Amino acid sequence: MHHFVNKPDFKSQINNQKGQSFVEFMFLLLVLLVLSFTLILGLNKGVGKTWKKMITTISAPTTSTIEF
């Protein structure tokens, strides 16, 4: 009888782990970029609205119109 021994091929496992690590790194980098752009855009819009409210409140007593 022949017994087949399943010997793990360590070389292919190491190559697969390197590839998986690279893909995981790229996904992590993509997630960080999306989060940072989302936060930056959200903060910019919030700051812009706050400045607009402050300008209209401060210049409310004048009769001139404010154009943004």
N, C-alpha and C positions, 0 to 999 in steps of 0.2 A: 504494500500500500504506500501510496505517496501522500505525504503530509505537506500541505502548502502552508508555509509560515508567512504570515503577513508582516514583513519587515517594513517599518515606516521609512519612507524616502526623505531623509532629513534635508537634503539639498533643496528639494522642491518645496518643502514646508518653510524653509527659511526664505526662499524667494517669494512665496505667497504671503508671508507675514510682512515682508518689506513692502510689497505692493499694497497690502491692506492698510498698513500704517500710513502710507502716502495718501491713499484715498481718504482715510479718516482725517488726516491733517488738512487736506483740501476742503472737506466738508466743514470742518471746524473753522477754517479761515473764511469760508463763504458765509457761515452763520454770523461770525463776528463782524464781517463787513456789512451785512444786511442790518444787523442790530445798530451798528454805529451810524450808518446813513439814516436809518429811521429816527434815531434819537436826535441827530443833528438837524434833520428837517423839521421834526416836531418842536424842538427848542427854538429854531429860527422863526417859525410861524407864531409861536407863543410870545416871543420877545417882540416881534413886529406888531402884534395885536395890542400888547401892553403899551408900547410907545405911542401907537395911534390913539389909544384911549387917553393917555396922559396929555398928548398934544391937544386933542379936542377939548379936554377938560380945562387946561390952562388957558387956551385961547377962546373960550366960550364967551367972555364979555365983549369981544370985538365984533364988529358988524361985517368984517371981511370973511369971505368963504375960504375954506381950507381945501386944497386939492392935493391928493396923495398920488 
